[in-house]
Amino acid sequence: MFTFNTSQCYGGGIRWNTINFEHPSMFETLAMEPDLKNVVKEDLNRGKEGRELLEECLLITERYKGKEHPSSVTHLLNLATSYSRSKNFVEAERLLRTGLEIMSKTVSPDDPSITFPMLHLGVTLYHLNRNEEAEQIVLEVLRIREKAFGKDSLPVGEALDCLVSIQTGSGKEDAKLLELLKRVLSIQEREFGNESEQVILTLKKVVFYLDKLGRKDEKFSLQKRLSILKNKFKQKVQY
């Protein structure tokens, strides 16, 4: 760990010094129910073991096929997913950019296959509070997918949903976010059905923005539909 050396502020020299970070608190000393603590430890160990296996697969591929071989991309993306789940978004970004750099040498810029790691990178940058970069990447994903799959396709709906989350954090106009959400809702209704869980989640967002914009008539009808769907979904879960 590095600490700032105030004695060097005005006299030149190195201002950052290394120190050994030690703290008496450990996971074992956390105030947590024993059963829950065991579950958390198992999940942490499982995630670490899985990541070690993915790293080993990547090393084997790089050793026998070279670091820029296209087959290493899958391992890089899987590793990035693992690090994202562990909230290590900095490492996830590095892995995703490496994978995209390799892909850029083997596929065209408009190849839809490149949009999957691009979208993952956009979400990663969003978690790193780099909303402007994230938005530009997701807009490019949207352009490529609309051209490849059509404007009302499920891959486009996925990109639109990510875009809404990013633009919400950037302070985009509520009316524009609502229009994007309505597009997502239309796609989900066609692909998953009018009573799907995905539709329920998006309906909640639409109702929220209608309320913010004071569009009470639209909100009332959709809120009623949402209440009916929630009750149906609860009944399905019970059975």
C-alpha positions in Angstrom: 0.0 0.0 0.0 1.2 3.6 -0.7 0.8 6.6 1.7 1.4 10.3 1.0 4.6 11.6 2.7 3.7 15.2 3.8 7.3 16.0 4.8 8.3 15.8 1.1 5.6 18.1 -0.2 7.7 21.3 -0.5 11.2 19.9 -0.4 11.2 17.8 -3.5 11.9 14.0 -3.5 9.5 11.1 -3.5 6.1 12.0 -2.0 4.7 8.5 -2.0 6.1 5.8 0.3 5.2 2.2 0.6 3.9 0.8 3.9 2.7 -2.7 5.0 -1.0 -2.6 5.4 -2.1 -4.7 8.4 -5.5 -4.8 10.0 -6.7 -7.0 12.9 -10.1 -7.6 11.3 -10.5 -10.7 9.2 -13.4 -12.5 7.5 -13.5 -14.9 10.5 -14.1 -12.1 12.9 -17.1 -10.6 11.1 -20.3 -10.4 13.0 -22.4 -12.8 10.8 -24.5 -15.9 11.4 -22.3 -19.0 11.2 -24.4 -20.7 8.5 -24.5 -17.6 6.3 -20.7 -17.1 6.8 -20.1 -20.6 5.6 -22.2 -20.1 2.5 -20.3 -16.9 1.7 -16.9 -18.6 2.2 -18.0 -21.4 -0.1 -19.1 -19.0 -2.8 -15.8 -17.0 -2.5 -13.7 -20.2 -2.7 -15.7 -21.5 -5.6 -15.3 -18.2 -7.5 -11.6 -18.2 -6.8 -11.2 -21.8 -7.9 -13.2 -21.1 -11.1 -11.1 -18.1 -11.9 -7.9 -20.1 -11.4 -9.1 -22.7 -13.8 -10.0 -20.0 -16.4 -6.6 -18.4 -16.0 -4.9 -21.8 -16.5 -6.9 -22.4 -19.7 -5.9 -19.0 -21.0 -2.2 -19.7 -20.2 -2.3 -23.1 -22.0 -3.9 -21.5 -25.1 -1.4 -18.7 -25.2 1.5 -21.1 -24.7 0.5 -23.4 -27.6 -1.3 -21.0 -30.0 0.2 -17.6 -29.2 -1.1 -14.6 -27.1 -3.1 -13.1 -30.0 -4.8 -16.3 -31.2 -8.6 -15.9 -31.7 -9.3 -18.9 -29.5 -7.9 -17.0 -26.5 -10.8 -14.5 -26.7 -13.3 -16.8 -25.2 -11.1 -17.4 -22.1 -10.4 -13.6 -21.8 -14.2 -12.9 -21.9 -15.0 -15.6 -19.4 -12.3 -14.3 -17.1 -13.6 -10.7 -17.4 -17.0 -12.0 -16.4 -15.6 -13.7 -13.4 -13.8 -10.5 -12.3 -16.9 -8.4 -12.9 -18.8 -10.7 -10.6 -16.1 -10.1 -8.0 -16.5 -6.3 -8.5 -12.9 -6.1 -9.9 -14.0 -3.9 -12.8 -10.5 -2.6 -13.5 -9.2 -6.1 -14.3 -12.3 -6.9 -16.2 -11.8 -3.8 -18.4 -8.2 -4.8 -19.2 -9.2 -8.3 -20.2 -12.1 -7.1 -22.3 -9.9 -4.6 -24.2 -7.3 -7.3 -24.8 -10.0 -9.6 -26.2 -11.5 -6.8 -28.4 -8.0 -5.9 -29.7 -7.5 -9.6 -30.8 -11.0 -9.7 -32.4 -10.4 -6.5 -34.3 -7.6 -8.2 -36.3 -9.8 -11.1 -37.3 -13.4 -9.7 -37.8 -14.7 -6.6 -39.5 -15.7 -3.6 -37.3 -19.4 -4.2 -38.1 -19.4 -7.9 -37.3 -22.1 -8.5 -34.7 -19.9 -11.0 -32.8 -17.8 -8.1 -31.6 -20.7 -6.4 -29.9 -20.9 -8.9 -27.1 -17.6 -8.0 -25.5 -18.2 -4.4 -26.5 -21.5 -4.4 -24.5 -19.7 -6.0 -21.6 -17.1 -3.3 -21.7 -19.7 -0.6 -21.7 -21.3 -2.1 -18.6 -17.9 -2.3 -17.0 -17.1 1.3 -17.7 -20.5 2.3 -16.3 -19.5 0.5 -13.0 -16.3 2.5 -13.1 -18.3 5.7 -13.3 -17.0 6.4 -16.8 -20.4 7.0 -18.2 -19.4 9.1 -21.3 -17.1 6.3 -22.6 -19.7 3.7 -21.7 -22.4 5.5 -23.6 -20.3 5.8 -26.8 -19.5 2.1 -26.8 -23.1 1.0 -26.2 -24.4 3.4 -28.9 -21.9 1.8 -31.3 -23.2 -1.7 -30.2 -26.7 -0.5 -30.9 -25.8 0.7 -34.4 -24.1 -2.6 -35.3 -26.9 -4.7 -33.9 -29.7 -2.7 -35.6 -27.9 -3.2 -38.9 -27.2 -6.9 -38.4 -30.4 -8.0 -36.6 -33.0 -5.3 -37.2 -34.3 -2.5 -35.0 -36.9 -4.7 -33.2 -34.6 -7.6 -32.4 -33.8 -9.0 -29.0 -30.0 -8.1 -29.2 -31.1 -4.5 -29.9 -33.4 -4.6 -26.9 -30.5 -5.8 -24.7 -28.4 -2.9 -25.9 -31.2 -0.4 -25.4 -31.7 -1.6 -21.8 -28.0 -1.1 -21.1 -28.1 2.3 -22.7 -31.0 3.4 -20.5 -29.1 2.5 -17.3 -26.0 4.4 -18.5 -27.9 7.5 -19.7 -29.9 7.6 -16.4 -26.6 8.0 -14.6 -25.6 10.7 -17.1 -28.7 12.8 -16.5 -30.4 12.2 -19.8 -33.9 13.7 -20.3 -36.6 11.6 -18.8 -38.8 11.8 -21.9 -36.0 10.3 -24.0 -35.3 7.5 -21.5 -39.0 6.7 -21.5 -39.1 6.3 -25.3 -36.1 3.9 -25.2 -37.8 1.9 -22.5 -41.0 1.7 -24.5 -38.9 0.2 -27.4 -37.4 -2.3 -24.9 -40.9 -3.2 -23.7 -42.2 -3.8 -27.2 -39.3 -6.1 -28.0 -39.6 -8.1 -24.8 -43.4 -8.5 -25.2 -42.9 -10.0 -28.6 -39.9 -12.2 -27.7 -40.8 -13.3 -24.1 -44.6 -12.9 -24.0 -46.8 -10.2 -22.4 -46.7 -11.9 -18.9 -42.9 -12.6 -18.7 -40.7 -11.5 -15.8 -38.7 -9.3 -18.2 -41.8 -7.4 -19.2 -42.7 -6.9 -15.6 -39.3 -5.4 -14.8 -39.4 -3.0 -17.7 -43.0 -2.1 -17.0 -41.9 -0.9 -13.6 -39.4 1.4 -15.1 -41.9 2.7 -17.6 -44.4 3.5 -14.8 -41.7 5.2 -12.8 -40.8 7.6 -15.7 -44.5 8.2 -16.5 -44.9 9.3 -12.9 -41.9 11.6 -13.0 -43.2 13.2 -16.2 -46.7 13.7 -14.7 -48.4 11.6 -17.4 -51.1 10.2 -15.1 -53.5 8.7 -17.6 -50.8 6.5 -19.2 -49.4 5.7 -15.8 -52.7 4.5 -14.4 -53.4 2.0 -17.2 -49.9 0.6 -17.1 -49.8 0.5 -13.3 -53.1 -1.5 -13.3 -51.6 -3.9 -15.8 -48.4 -4.2 -13.7 -50.4 -5.1 -10.6 -52.2 -7.9 -12.4 -49.0 -9.3 -13.8 -47.3 -9.2 -10.4 -50.1 -11.2 -8.8 -50.0 -13.7 -11.7 -46.2 -14.0 -11.3 -46.4 -14.6 -7.6 -49.0 -17.4 -8.2 -46.7 -19.0 -10.7 -43.7 -18.9 -8.3 -45.9 -20.5 -5.5 -46.8 -23.4 -7.7 
